[in-house]
């Protein structure tokens, strides 16, 4: 399954470019219907603006893509915004750039830069997470061995989900599916075969980017 990035919390930022206000709103979405509903809400909130341009990719495999220049010259807003989402592999996300015209015309090139910069700036500050199809697993290990076991998990990009301190240490963790086999070998070799790894589930897990 394809890995993907997503804006996971609503975020808003603003740029002033030659007296025009460009307000960028980013929101996570779960479907095309959800994206259209949230787009309607944002456009209603800023119904006094000159333009509410948007772009979104509403499914994981990026086949549901929509954009609009909303009255700006064709190709100057929606497509540049969509291209930034695609370049950063950001899906399940709606981007809306609201423009209040400040009286100074930007020209075609200036508009493309303004809408591009608005989305880039917002994404740089927003809460974006990487989701990877992962195996979730667990094992018990002795107290003397568990610190190094955690280091081994994290050294291959895995992450510890939960640690329970009982008779032994119980570690629950996730790792990208394509790394599972090699990680299991490393853990079993380290523990000299004295651990039993239980595979719990296969699911999308978010990782820091």
N, C-alpha and C positions, 0 to 999 in steps of 0.2 A: 504494500500500500504506500501511496505517496506521502512523504513528509510535507508539512505545511506550516506556515506562520499565520498568526491571527492577532488582531487587536482584541484584547480580552476585557478591557474596561473602556467605557465611553470617555472620549477625550476631546478637548477643544483648544485651539490656539488661534492667534490672530497676527497678521502681518499688515503693515501699512506700506503700500507701494505707490509712490507718486500720488498721494492723497486719497487713494482708494483703500477701503478696508476689505481685507480678505480673511474671512472667518472660516477656519477649517474644523469640521466636526467629523470625528471618527467613531463608529459604533460597531460592535460585533453583531453579526446576524446569523441566523440558523437556516434560512431558506430564502428563495427569491421573494416569496410573499412577505416574509418578515422584513426584507430589505426595502421593498416598496412601501410597506406600512410606516417604517421608521423614516424613510425619505419624505413621505407625506407630512409627518409630524414636524420634521425640521423645516420643510418649506413653508408650512403653516406658521411656525414660530417666527420665521424671517420673511413674511409675506410682503414686507415693505422694501425688501432689498431689490436691487436691480437684476441680480441673477442668483440662482441657486443651482450651481452646476454639480454634477455628481458622477461617480463611478463606483461600481461594486462588482465583486466576485462572490457569489453566494453559495457555492458548493466546494467541496474539498478538491475535486478533480478539475476545477476551474473551467467547466463547460458553460456555466451560467454567468455571463458577463454582460453588464449593461452600463451605458454612459450617456450623458447628455450635456450639450453646451448651453442649454437653457437661454438661448438668445444671444450668446456671444458668437462671434464669427466662427463658422464651421471649422472644427479641428483645433481650436485654440484652448479648450478647457477639458472636456470630457475624456478625449483620447489621451492627452498627456497625463491626466490623473490616473487613468486605467493602466497606462504603461508603467507608472511607478509601482502600483500594486503588483503587477505581473513581474517586474524586475526584482522585487523583494520577496516574491513568492508568498504574498499576503492574500489569503482567501477568507471567506466567511466574514467579510468586512465591508462596510459601506463608508465611503468618503464623500462628504459634501463640502464644497467651497462656496460660501455665500459672499457676494461682492456688493459693496456699497460704493457706487461710482463717485470719485472725488473731483471730477471735472477735468482731469488730464487724461487724454487718450494714450494708451500704451502701444498701439500697433499690434500686428499679428504676432511678431516675435516676442514682444513684451508681455502679451497676454499668456502665451505658452510658458514663458519663464515664470510668470507670476503664479499661475495655477500649479505648475510643477513644484516651484519652491514652497508653496503653501502646504502641499501634501507631504513633501519631503521633511519640512520642518516639523510638522505635526507628528509624523511617524517616528522621527528621531526622539521625541519626548514622550510618546504614548507608551502604554504598557503592552508590549508585543511579546508573545511567547511562541516557541517552536514546538510543534506537536509531532511526535515520532511514533509509528507503530512499534510497540514494545512488548516484551515479555515481562510479566510481573511474577516474581518467584520469591521463595523464602528458604531459609535453612537455619539450623541451630549450630552454634559453635562455642567452644570453650572461651572463658573470659580472657585467657592469655593470648588467644589467637584472633579475637574479633577486631582489634584496631587495624591490624594489617589487612584483614579480609575486607574491611570497609575501604581502605586505600586501594585495594585491587579493583573493587567495583567502580570506584570513582575514576581510576586511572584510564578506564576504557570508555568513559563518558556515561556510565550508569549513574543512578542516583538512589540513595537510601531513602525509603519511604517511612519505615518505622523500625525502631529498635526496642525490644522488650528484654528486660533484665530479670530472668527467672533462674532456674537451676543452671541452665546455660544461657548464652545470649542468642535471642531469636532475631534474625535480620530479614526484613522484607524490603525488596528493592526492585527497580525496573532497569531494563537495558534494551537498546535497539535490537530488534529481532535478528538482524544479520550479525550481531556480535555475541548473541547468547551462547552459542556452542563454544567459542574460544574462551569466553569468560568462565563458563562452567569448568573447562579443563584447568584453567589457572587456579580456580578456587579449590577444586578437588586435589590438585597436585600440592597446593600450599598446605592443605589440611591433611595431607597424606591419606586421602581417601576416607577420612573420618567425619564427613558431612554428607547429608542426604538432601539434595536440592529438590524442592517441590515446585513445579510450575503451576501457578495459580490462575493466570488469565493472559489474554493477548488483547491489548487495547491501545488507543492513542494516549500518550502521556506527554505532558508539557515539560519542556526543558528550557533552561536559561539560554539566551542568545546574546 
